[in-house]
Amino acid sequence: MFLQSWRNKNFLYLNACMYIFLSFVIGGLFWQIGHDGSKTLFNFGFCYNCNVIFVFIPLLPTLLQ
């Protein structure tokens, strides 16, 4: 299976882009989060949306092939 993935360059590029995108999303979770609790509802909504993205993004390579 690893050899098949290695030969399929589009799959490797798609996975690399997917993980780079996810790293920016995770970084966005903690960017200027604040310590006063004034944005609690906004942060909760952002975390919820990120969880939805984390569920569906790994399905992307399967859908695009």
mmCIF file of the N, C-alpha and C atoms, coordinates in Angstrom:
data_MODEL
# 
_entry.id   MODEL 
# 
loop_
_atom_site.group_PDB 
_atom_site.id 
_atom_site.type_symbol 
_atom_site.label_atom_id 
_atom_site.label_alt_id 
_atom_site.label_comp_id 
_atom_site.label_asym_id 
_atom_site.label_entity_id 
_atom_site.label_seq_id 
_atom_site.pdbx_PDB_ins_code 
_atom_site.Cartn_x 
_atom_site.Cartn_y 
_atom_site.Cartn_z 
_atom_site.occupancy 
_atom_site.B_iso_or_equiv 
_atom_site.pdbx_formal_charge 
_atom_site.auth_seq_id 
_atom_site.auth_comp_id 
_atom_site.auth_asym_id 
_atom_site.auth_atom_id 
_atom_site.pdbx_PDB_model_num 
ATOM 1   N N  . MET A 1 1  ? 0.823   -1.188 0.000  1.00 0.00 ? 1  MET A N  1 
ATOM 2   C CA . MET A 1 1  ? 0.000   0.000  0.000  1.00 0.00 ? 1  MET A CA 1 
ATOM 3   C C  . MET A 1 1  ? 0.871   1.257  0.000  1.00 0.00 ? 1  MET A C  1 
ATOM 4   N N  . PHE A 1 2  ? 1.968   1.229  0.740  1.00 0.00 ? 2  PHE A N  1 
ATOM 5   C CA . PHE A 1 2  ? 2.849   2.393  0.767  1.00 0.00 ? 2  PHE A CA 1 
ATOM 6   C C  . PHE A 1 2  ? 3.451   2.647  -0.610 1.00 0.00 ? 2  PHE A C  1 
ATOM 7   N N  . LEU A 1 3  ? 3.798   1.576  -1.324 1.00 0.00 ? 3  LEU A N  1 
ATOM 8   C CA . LEU A 1 3  ? 4.379   1.728  -2.650 1.00 0.00 ? 3  LEU A CA 1 
ATOM 9   C C  . LEU A 1 3  ? 3.369   2.336  -3.616 1.00 0.00 ? 3  LEU A C  1 
ATOM 10  N N  . GLN A 1 4  ? 2.118   1.930  -3.521 1.00 0.00 ? 4  GLN A N  1 
ATOM 11  C CA . GLN A 1 4  ? 1.081   2.512  -4.374 1.00 0.00 ? 4  GLN A CA 1 
ATOM 12  C C  . GLN A 1 4  ? 0.888   3.989  -4.067 1.00 0.00 ? 4  GLN A C  1 
ATOM 13  N N  . SER A 1 5  ? 0.908   4.345  -2.793 1.00 0.00 ? 5  SER A N  1 
ATOM 14  C CA . SER A 1 5  ? 0.783   5.753  -2.421 1.00 0.00 ? 5  SER A CA 1 
ATOM 15  C C  . SER A 1 5  ? 1.998   6.545  -2.884 1.00 0.00 ? 5  SER A C  1 
ATOM 16  N N  . TRP A 1 6  ? 3.172   5.937  -2.834 1.00 0.00 ? 6  TRP A N  1 
ATOM 17  C CA . TRP A 1 6  ? 4.385   6.629  -3.253 1.00 0.00 ? 6  TRP A CA 1 
ATOM 18  C C  . TRP A 1 6  ? 4.361   6.898  -4.757 1.00 0.00 ? 6  TRP A C  1 
ATOM 19  N N  . ARG A 1 7  ? 3.805   5.975  -5.524 1.00 0.00 ? 7  ARG A N  1 
ATOM 20  C CA . ARG A 1 7  ? 3.760   6.147  -6.977 1.00 0.00 ? 7  ARG A CA 1 
ATOM 21  C C  . ARG A 1 7  ? 2.695   7.149  -7.405 1.00 0.00 ? 7  ARG A C  1 
ATOM 22  N N  . ASN A 1 8  ? 1.674   7.312  -6.619 1.00 0.00 ? 8  ASN A N  1 
ATOM 23  C CA . ASN A 1 8  ? 0.600   8.237  -6.955 1.00 0.00 ? 8  ASN A CA 1 
ATOM 24  C C  . ASN A 1 8  ? 0.952   9.614  -6.392 1.00 0.00 ? 8  ASN A C  1 
ATOM 25  N N  . LYS A 1 9  ? 1.588   10.439 -7.201 1.00 0.00 ? 9  LYS A N  1 
ATOM 26  C CA . LYS A 1 9  ? 2.077   11.740 -6.736 1.00 0.00 ? 9  LYS A CA 1 
ATOM 27  C C  . LYS A 1 9  ? 0.936   12.693 -6.401 1.00 0.00 ? 9  LYS A C  1 
ATOM 28  N N  . ASN A 1 10 ? -0.174  12.619 -7.126 1.00 0.00 ? 10 ASN A N  1 
ATOM 29  C CA . ASN A 1 10 ? -1.304  13.508 -6.836 1.00 0.00 ? 10 ASN A CA 1 
ATOM 30  C C  . ASN A 1 10 ? -1.851  13.257 -5.437 1.00 0.00 ? 10 ASN A C  1 
ATOM 31  N N  . PHE A 1 11 ? -1.897  12.000 -5.051 1.00 0.00 ? 11 PHE A N  1 
ATOM 32  C CA . PHE A 1 11 ? -2.375  11.661 -3.716 1.00 0.00 ? 11 PHE A CA 1 
ATOM 33  C C  . PHE A 1 11 ? -1.438  12.219 -2.649 1.00 0.00 ? 11 PHE A C  1 
ATOM 34  N N  . LEU A 1 12 ? -0.139  12.134 -2.884 1.00 0.00 ? 12 LEU A N  1 
ATOM 35  C CA . LEU A 1 12 ? 0.825   12.672 -1.925 1.00 0.00 ? 12 LEU A CA 1 
ATOM 36  C C  . LEU A 1 12 ? 0.711   14.183 -1.817 1.00 0.00 ? 12 LEU A C  1 
ATOM 37  N N  . TYR A 1 13 ? 0.575   14.872 -2.955 1.00 0.00 ? 13 TYR A N  1 
ATOM 38  C CA . TYR A 1 13 ? 0.433   16.330 -2.930 1.00 0.00 ? 13 TYR A CA 1 
ATOM 39  C C  . TYR A 1 13 ? -0.858  16.742 -2.244 1.00 0.00 ? 13 TYR A C  1 
ATOM 40  N N  . LEU A 1 14 ? -1.922  16.006 -2.494 1.00 0.00 ? 14 LEU A N  1 
ATOM 41  C CA . LEU A 1 14 ? -3.201  16.312 -1.862 1.00 0.00 ? 14 LEU A CA 1 
ATOM 42  C C  . LEU A 1 14 ? -3.119  16.124 -0.353 1.00 0.00 ? 14 LEU A C  1 
ATOM 43  N N  . ASN A 1 15 ? -2.483  15.047 0.084  1.00 0.00 ? 15 ASN A N  1 
ATOM 44  C CA . ASN A 1 15 ? -2.317  14.829 1.527  1.00 0.00 ? 15 ASN A CA 1 
ATOM 45  C C  . ASN A 1 15 ? -1.445  15.907 2.154  1.00 0.00 ? 15 ASN A C  1 
ATOM 46  N N  . ALA A 1 16 ? -0.374  16.301 1.475  1.00 0.00 ? 16 ALA A N  1 
ATOM 47  C CA . ALA A 1 16 ? 0.500   17.347 2.010  1.00 0.00 ? 16 ALA A CA 1 
ATOM 48  C C  . ALA A 1 16 ? -0.260  18.660 2.146  1.00 0.00 ? 16 ALA A C  1 
ATOM 49  N N  . CYS A 1 17 ? -1.021  19.016 1.126  1.00 0.00 ? 17 CYS A N  1 
ATOM 50  C CA . CYS A 1 17 ? -1.814  20.255 1.192  1.00 0.00 ? 17 CYS A CA 1 
ATOM 51  C C  . CYS A 1 17 ? -2.870  20.175 2.279  1.00 0.00 ? 17 CYS A C  1 
ATOM 52  N N  . MET A 1 18 ? -3.470  19.003 2.433  1.00 0.00 ? 18 MET A N  1 
ATOM 53  C CA . MET A 1 18 ? -4.492  18.825 3.456  1.00 0.00 ? 18 MET A CA 1 
ATOM 54  C C  . MET A 1 18 ? -3.901  19.035 4.852  1.00 0.00 ? 18 MET A C  1 
ATOM 55  N N  . TYR A 1 19 ? -2.724  18.470 5.108  1.00 0.00 ? 19 TYR A N  1 
ATOM 56  C CA . TYR A 1 19 ? -2.127  18.609 6.430  1.00 0.00 ? 19 TYR A CA 1 
ATOM 57  C C  . TYR A 1 19 ? -1.598  20.018 6.673  1.00 0.00 ? 19 TYR A C  1 
ATOM 58  N N  . ILE A 1 20 ? -1.141  20.690 5.635  1.00 0.00 ? 20 ILE A N  1 
ATOM 59  C CA . ILE A 1 20 ? -0.739  22.094 5.793  1.00 0.00 ? 20 ILE A CA 1 
ATOM 60  C C  . ILE A 1 20 ? -1.952  22.940 6.136  1.00 0.00 ? 20 ILE A C  1 
ATOM 61  N N  . PHE A 1 21 ? -3.062  22.700 5.449  1.00 0.00 ? 21 PHE A N  1 
ATOM 62  C CA . PHE A 1 21 ? -4.302  23.422 5.744  1.00 0.00 ? 21 PHE A CA 1 
ATOM 63  C C  . PHE A 1 21 ? -4.757  23.167 7.178  1.00 0.00 ? 21 PHE A C  1 
ATOM 64  N N  . LEU A 1 22 ? -4.716  21.916 7.599  1.00 0.00 ? 22 LEU A N  1 
ATOM 65  C CA . LEU A 1 22 ? -5.132  21.585 8.959  1.00 0.00 ? 22 LEU A CA 1 
ATOM 66  C C  . LEU A 1 22 ? -4.202  22.199 9.999  1.00 0.00 ? 22 LEU A C  1 
ATOM 67  N N  . SER A 1 23 ? -2.923  22.316 9.676  1.00 0.00 ? 23 SER A N  1 
ATOM 68  C CA . SER A 1 23 ? -2.015  22.952 10.633 1.00 0.00 ? 23 SER A CA 1 
ATOM 69  C C  . SER A 1 23 ? -2.348  24.430 10.800 1.00 0.00 ? 23 SER A C  1 
ATOM 70  N N  . PHE A 1 24 ? -2.755  25.107 9.717  1.00 0.00 ? 24 PHE A N  1 
ATOM 71  C CA . PHE A 1 24 ? -3.182  26.498 9.846  1.00 0.00 ? 24 PHE A CA 1 
ATOM 72  C C  . PHE A 1 24 ? -4.481  26.615 10.635 1.00 0.00 ? 24 PHE A C  1 
ATOM 73  N N  . VAL A 1 25 ? -5.381  25.659 10.470 1.00 0.00 ? 25 VAL A N  1 
ATOM 74  C CA . VAL A 1 25 ? -6.632  25.684 11.229 1.00 0.00 ? 25 VAL A CA 1 
ATOM 75  C C  . VAL A 1 25 ? -6.354  25.499 12.716 1.00 0.00 ? 25 VAL A C  1 
ATOM 76  N N  . ILE A 1 26 ? -5.497  24.547 13.057 1.00 0.00 ? 26 ILE A N  1 
ATOM 77  C CA . ILE A 1 26 ? -5.159  24.326 14.463 1.00 0.00 ? 26 ILE A CA 1 
ATOM 78  C C  . ILE A 1 26 ? -4.427  25.534 15.029 1.00 0.00 ? 26 ILE A C  1 
ATOM 79  N N  . GLY A 1 27 ? -3.538  26.134 14.238 1.00 0.00 ? 27 GLY A N  1 
ATOM 80  C CA . GLY A 1 27 ? -2.867  27.350 14.675 1.00 0.00 ? 27 GLY A CA 1 
ATOM 81  C C  . GLY A 1 27 ? -3.852  28.479 14.897 1.00 0.00 ? 27 GLY A C  1 
ATOM 82  N N  . GLY A 1 28 ? -4.889  28.537 14.066 1.00 0.00 ? 28 GLY A N  1 
ATOM 83  C CA . GLY A 1 28 ? -5.921  29.560 14.230 1.00 0.00 ? 28 GLY A CA 1 
ATOM 84  C C  . GLY A 1 28 ? -6.728  29.389 15.503 1.00 0.00 ? 28 GLY A C  1 
ATOM 85  N N  . LEU A 1 29 ? -6.799  28.166 15.996 1.00 0.00 ? 29 LEU A N  1 
ATOM 86  C CA . LEU A 1 29 ? -7.513  27.934 17.253 1.00 0.00 ? 29 LEU A CA 1 
ATOM 87  C C  . LEU A 1 29 ? -6.871  28.684 18.411 1.00 0.00 ? 29 LEU A C  1 
ATOM 88  N N  . PHE A 1 30 ? -5.559  28.807 18.383 1.00 0.00 ? 30 PHE A N  1 
ATOM 89  C CA . PHE A 1 30 ? -4.839  29.381 19.506 1.00 0.00 ? 30 PHE A CA 1 
ATOM 90  C C  . PHE A 1 30 ? -4.278  30.770 19.224 1.00 0.00 ? 30 PHE A C  1 
ATOM 91  N N  . TRP A 1 31 ? -4.566  31.347 18.069 1.00 0.00 ? 31 TRP A N  1 
ATOM 92  C CA . TRP A 1 31 ? -4.037  32.661 17.709 1.00 0.00 ? 31 TRP A CA 1 
ATOM 93  C C  . TRP A 1 31 ? -4.805  33.749 18.440 1.00 0.00 ? 31 TRP A C  1 
ATOM 94  N N  . GLN A 1 32 ? -4.127  34.496 19.269 1.00 0.00 ? 32 GLN A N  1 
ATOM 95  C CA . GLN A 1 32 ? -4.693  35.608 20.024 1.00 0.00 ? 32 GLN A CA 1 
ATOM 96  C C  . GLN A 1 32 ? -5.993  35.198 20.723 1.00 0.00 ? 32 GLN A C  1 
ATOM 97  N N  . ILE A 1 33 ? -5.921  34.115 21.448 1.00 0.00 ? 33 ILE A N  1 
ATOM 98  C CA . ILE A 1 33 ? -7.131  33.569 22.064 1.00 0.00 ? 33 ILE A CA 1 
ATOM 99  C C  . ILE A 1 33 ? -7.608  34.424 23.232 1.00 0.00 ? 33 ILE A C  1 
ATOM 100 N N  . GLY A 1 34 ? -6.706  35.136 23.877 1.00 0.00 ? 34 GLY A N  1 
ATOM 101 C CA . GLY A 1 34 ? -7.100  36.025 24.971 1.00 0.00 ? 34 GLY A CA 1 
ATOM 102 C C  . GLY A 1 34 ? -7.233  35.286 26.289 1.00 0.00 ? 34 GLY A C  1 
ATOM 103 N N  . HIS A 1 35 ? -7.196  36.064 27.350 1.00 0.00 ? 35 HIS A N  1 
ATOM 104 C CA . HIS A 1 35 ? -7.271  35.485 28.684 1.00 0.00 ? 35 HIS A CA 1 
ATOM 105 C C  . HIS A 1 35 ? -8.459  36.015 29.483 1.00 0.00 ? 35 HIS A C  1 
ATOM 106 N N  . ASP A 1 36 ? -9.260  36.880 28.902 1.00 0.00 ? 36 ASP A N  1 
ATOM 107 C CA . ASP A 1 36 ? -10.336 37.496 29.670 1.00 0.00 ? 36 ASP A CA 1 
ATOM 108 C C  . ASP A 1 36 ? -11.681 36.792 29.508 1.00 0.00 ? 36 ASP A C  1 
ATOM 109 N N  . GLY A 1 37 ? -11.811 35.894 28.572 1.00 0.00 ? 37 GLY A N  1 
ATOM 110 C CA . GLY A 1 37 ? -13.059 35.163 28.400 1.00 0.00 ? 37 GLY A CA 1 
ATOM 111 C C  . GLY A 1 37 ? -14.143 35.955 27.691 1.00 0.00 ? 37 GLY A C  1 
ATOM 112 N N  . SER A 1 38 ? -13.786 37.049 27.030 1.00 0.00 ? 38 SER A N  1 
ATOM 113 C CA . SER A 1 38 ? -14.802 37.867 26.368 1.00 0.00 ? 38 SER A CA 1 
ATOM 114 C C  . SER A 1 38 ? -15.262 37.263 25.047 1.00 0.00 ? 38 SER A C  1 
ATOM 115 N N  . LYS A 1 39 ? -14.495 36.338 24.497 1.00 0.00 ? 39 LYS A N  1 
ATOM 116 C CA . LYS A 1 39 ? -14.847 35.733 23.212 1.00 0.00 ? 39 LYS A CA 1 
ATOM 117 C C  . LYS A 1 39 ? -15.164 34.249 23.366 1.00 0.00 ? 39 LYS A C  1 
ATOM 118 N N  . THR A 1 40 ? -15.764 33.884 24.457 1.00 0.00 ? 40 THR A N  1 
ATOM 119 C CA . THR A 1 40 ? -15.999 32.471 24.742 1.00 0.00 ? 40 THR A CA 1 
ATOM 120 C C  . THR A 1 40 ? -16.923 31.834 23.719 1.00 0.00 ? 40 THR A C  1 
ATOM 121 N N  . LEU A 1 41 ? -18.018 32.489 23.399 1.00 0.00 ? 41 LEU A N  1 
ATOM 122 C CA . LEU A 1 41 ? -18.972 31.925 22.448 1.00 0.00 ? 41 LEU A CA 1 
ATOM 123 C C  . LEU A 1 41 ? -18.360 31.837 21.051 1.00 0.00 ? 41 LEU A C  1 
ATOM 124 N N  . PHE A 1 42 ? -17.608 32.853 20.661 1.00 0.00 ? 42 PHE A N  1 
ATOM 125 C CA . PHE A 1 42 ? -16.939 32.829 19.366 1.00 0.00 ? 42 PHE A CA 1 
ATOM 126 C C  . PHE A 1 42 ? -15.935 31.683 19.307 1.00 0.00 ? 42 PHE A C  1 
ATOM 127 N N  . ASN A 1 43 ? -15.157 31.494 20.363 1.00 0.00 ? 43 ASN A N  1 
ATOM 128 C CA . ASN A 1 43 ? -14.173 30.407 20.391 1.00 0.00 ? 43 ASN A CA 1 
ATOM 129 C C  . ASN A 1 43 ? -14.852 29.046 20.372 1.00 0.00 ? 43 ASN A C  1 
ATOM 130 N N  . PHE A 1 44 ? -15.986 28.921 21.047 1.00 0.00 ? 44 PHE A N  1 
ATOM 131 C CA . PHE A 1 44 ? -16.716 27.654 21.032 1.00 0.00 ? 44 PHE A CA 1 
ATOM 132 C C  . PHE A 1 44 ? -17.221 27.349 19.628 1.00 0.00 ? 44 PHE A C  1 
ATOM 133 N N  . GLY A 1 45 ? -17.766 28.339 18.956 1.00 0.00 ? 45 GLY A N  1 
ATOM 134 C CA . GLY A 1 45 ? -18.240 28.135 17.585 1.00 0.00 ? 45 GLY A CA 1 
ATOM 135 C C  . GLY A 1 45 ? -17.112 27.773 16.642 1.00 0.00 ? 45 GLY A C  1 
ATOM 136 N N  . PHE A 1 46 ? -15.960 28.410 16.820 1.00 0.00 ? 46 PHE A N  1 
ATOM 137 C CA . PHE A 1 46 ? -14.808 28.095 15.984 1.00 0.00 ? 46 PHE A CA 1 
ATOM 138 C C  . PHE A 1 46 ? -14.328 26.671 16.233 1.00 0.00 ? 46 PHE A C  1 
ATOM 139 N N  . CYS A 1 47 ? -14.285 26.253 17.484 1.00 0.00 ? 47 CYS A N  1 
ATOM 140 C CA . CYS A 1 47 ? -13.878 24.877 17.806 1.00 0.00 ? 47 CYS A CA 1 
ATOM 141 C C  . CYS A 1 47 ? -14.858 23.862 17.228 1.00 0.00 ? 47 CYS A C  1 
ATOM 142 N N  . TYR A 1 48 ? -16.142 24.183 17.274 1.00 0.00 ? 48 TYR A N  1 
ATOM 143 C CA . TYR A 1 48 ? -17.149 23.282 16.704 1.00 0.00 ? 48 TYR A CA 1 
ATOM 144 C C  . TYR A 1 48 ? -16.953 23.151 15.193 1.00 0.00 ? 48 TYR A C  1 
ATOM 145 N N  . ASN A 1 49 ? -16.751 24.264 14.517 1.00 0.00 ? 49 ASN A N  1 
ATOM 146 C CA . ASN A 1 49 ? -16.535 24.215 13.071 1.00 0.00 ? 49 ASN A CA 1 
ATOM 147 C C  . ASN A 1 49 ? -15.260 23.466 12.722 1.00 0.00 ? 49 ASN A C  1 
ATOM 148 N N  . CYS A 1 50 ? -14.230 23.631 13.520 1.00 0.00 ? 50 CYS A N  1 
ATOM 149 C CA . CYS A 1 50 ? -12.985 22.898 13.276 1.00 0.00 ? 50 CYS A CA 1 
ATOM 150 C C  . CYS A 1 50 ? -13.183 21.401 13.457 1.00 0.00 ? 50 CYS A C  1 
ATOM 151 N N  . ASN A 1 51 ? -13.977 21.004 14.421 1.00 0.00 ? 51 ASN A N  1 
ATOM 152 C CA . ASN A 1 51 ? -14.267 19.581 14.593 1.00 0.00 ? 51 ASN A CA 1 
ATOM 153 C C  . ASN A 1 51 ? -14.996 19.022 13.385 1.00 0.00 ? 51 ASN A C  1 
ATOM 154 N N  . VAL A 1 52 ? -15.924 19.780 12.837 1.00 0.00 ? 52 VAL A N  1 
ATOM 155 C CA . VAL A 1 52 ? -16.631 19.338 11.631 1.00 0.00 ? 52 VAL A CA 1 
ATOM 156 C C  . VAL A 1 52 ? -15.649 19.210 10.471 1.00 0.00 ? 52 VAL A C  1 
ATOM 157 N N  . ILE A 1 53 ? -14.739 20.168 10.346 1.00 0.00 ? 53 ILE A N  1 
ATOM 158 C CA . ILE A 1 53 ? -13.731 20.107 9.281  1.00 0.00 ? 53 ILE A CA 1 
ATOM 159 C C  . ILE A 1 53 ? -12.833 18.894 9.471  1.00 0.00 ? 53 ILE A C  1 
ATOM 160 N N  . PHE A 1 54 ? -12.419 18.618 10.714 1.00 0.00 ? 54 PHE A N  1 
ATOM 161 C CA . PHE A 1 54 ? -11.543 17.480 10.974 1.00 0.00 ? 54 PHE A CA 1 
ATOM 162 C C  . PHE A 1 54 ? -12.222 16.153 10.659 1.00 0.00 ? 54 PHE A C  1 
ATOM 163 N N  . VAL A 1 55 ? -13.542 16.117 10.726 1.00 0.00 ? 55 VAL A N  1 
ATOM 164 C CA . VAL A 1 55 ? -14.257 14.884 10.395 1.00 0.00 ? 55 VAL A CA 1 
ATOM 165 C C  . VAL A 1 55 ? -14.304 14.676 8.885  1.00 0.00 ? 55 VAL A C  1 
ATOM 166 N N  . PHE A 1 56 ? -14.512 15.745 8.117  1.00 0.00 ? 56 PHE A N  1 
ATOM 167 C CA . PHE A 1 56 ? -14.752 15.593 6.688  1.00 0.00 ? 56 PHE A CA 1 
ATOM 168 C C  . PHE A 1 56 ? -13.516 15.778 5.808  1.00 0.00 ? 56 PHE A C  1 
ATOM 169 N N  . ILE A 1 57 ? -12.484 16.463 6.262  1.00 0.00 ? 57 ILE A N  1 
ATOM 170 C CA . ILE A 1 57 ? -11.286 16.670 5.439  1.00 0.00 ? 57 ILE A CA 1 
ATOM 171 C C  . ILE A 1 57 ? -10.567 15.357 5.114  1.00 0.00 ? 57 ILE A C  1 
ATOM 172 N N  . PRO A 1 58 ? -10.439 14.395 6.042  1.00 0.00 ? 58 PRO A N  1 
ATOM 173 C CA . PRO A 1 58 ? -9.766  13.147 5.650  1.00 0.00 ? 58 PRO A CA 1 
ATOM 174 C C  . PRO A 1 58 ? -10.500 12.361 4.568  1.00 0.00 ? 58 PRO A C  1 
ATOM 175 N N  . LEU A 1 59 ? -11.768 12.649 4.327  1.00 0.00 ? 59 LEU A N  1 
ATOM 176 C CA . LEU A 1 59 ? -12.506 11.982 3.257  1.00 0.00 ? 59 LEU A CA 1 
ATOM 177 C C  . LEU A 1 59 ? -12.221 12.598 1.894  1.00 0.00 ? 59 LEU A C  1 
ATOM 178 N N  . LEU A 1 60 ? -11.597 13.763 1.863  1.00 0.00 ? 60 LEU A N  1 
ATOM 179 C CA . LEU A 1 60 ? -11.377 14.491 0.625  1.00 0.00 ? 60 LEU A CA 1 
ATOM 180 C C  . LEU A 1 60 ? -10.573 13.711 -0.409 1.00 0.00 ? 60 LEU A C  1 
ATOM 181 N N  . PRO A 1 61 ? -9.453  13.072 -0.071 1.00 0.00 ? 61 PRO A N  1 
ATOM 182 C CA . PRO A 1 61 ? -8.725  12.326 -1.112 1.00 0.00 ? 61 PRO A CA 1 
ATOM 183 C C  . PRO A 1 61 ? -9.553  11.206 -1.735 1.00 0.00 ? 61 PRO A C  1 
ATOM 184 N N  . THR A 1 62 ? -10.400 10.584 -0.960 1.00 0.00 ? 62 THR A N  1 
ATOM 185 C CA . THR A 1 62 ? -11.244 9.521  -1.492 1.00 0.00 ? 62 THR A CA 1 
ATOM 186 C C  . THR A 1 62 ? -12.268 10.078 -2.466 1.00 0.00 ? 62 THR A C  1 
ATOM 187 N N  . LEU A 1 63 ? -12.816 11.234 -2.147 1.00 0.00 ? 63 LEU A N  1 
ATOM 188 C CA . LEU A 1 63 ? -13.821 11.824 -3.021 1.00 0.00 ? 63 LEU A CA 1 
ATOM 189 C C  . LEU A 1 63 ? -13.225 12.369 -4.309 1.00 0.00 ? 63 LEU A C  1 
ATOM 190 N N  . LEU A 1 64 ? -11.994 12.825 -4.267 1.00 0.00 ? 64 LEU A N  1 
ATOM 191 C CA . LEU A 1 64 ? -11.378 13.425 -5.447 1.00 0.00 ? 64 LEU A CA 1 
ATOM 192 C C  . LEU A 1 64 ? -10.744 12.411 -6.385 1.00 0.00 ? 64 LEU A C  1 
ATOM 193 N N  . GLN A 1 65 ? -10.604 11.172 -5.958 1.00 0.00 ? 65 GLN A N  1 
ATOM 194 C CA . GLN A 1 65 ? -10.015 10.168 -6.849 1.00 0.00 ? 65 GLN A CA 1 
ATOM 195 C C  . GLN A 1 65 ? -11.066 9.478  -7.670 1.00 0.00 ? 65 GLN A C  1 
# 
